[in-house]
Amino acid sequence: MSHTYEELKHKSVTELREIAKDLDHEAVKGYTQLNKEHLLPALCKALGIDAHVHHDAVGIDKPALKSRIRALQKERDAAVQTHDHSKLKSVRRAIHHLNHQIRAHER
C-alpha cells in the first residue's frame, strides 16, 4: 500500500509505528522509541515519499508571476544602486502584490 505525506501526517504514532514495523530500512531503526516528530520524516525517507507539502496554485499562471517577480527584483536592485527611493517603493509594492496573489490562490 502506498502512502502519501498527508496520509501519514494525520495518522497516530501507533499507526505510524505499525507501518514502520514492516519496513527494513536504516531510517526507521528504533521506531518504537521515536515520537511522531521524528518518525514521520524517517518513514518518508524509508518509503521514498517527498516530506514537503506542495501547494498548487489554482486559477493563476504561477510561473508567469514568478518570472515577473524576478524581473521586478532586478529593477529593485537597480533602484537601490541609483538611490531612487520612489522607484524602489513602487517596485517593492509590486513584488509584494504578486507574492500576495500567489499565496491567495494556493490551496
DAUR-V619716 format. One record per run of one state. SS is the DSSP state (~ for helix, > for strand, _ for the rest). FROM is the first residue (numbers start at 0). LEN is the number of residues. Records with the same first field share a line. If there is no record, write none. Layout:
# DAUR-V619716
SS->FROM-LEN, FROM-LEN
This chain:
# DAUR-V619716
_->0-4, 9-3, 21-4, 28-2, 33-2, 47-9, 57-4, 82-2, 104-1, 106-1
~->4-5, 12-9, 25-3, 30-3, 35-12, 61-21, 84-20
>->56-1, 105-1
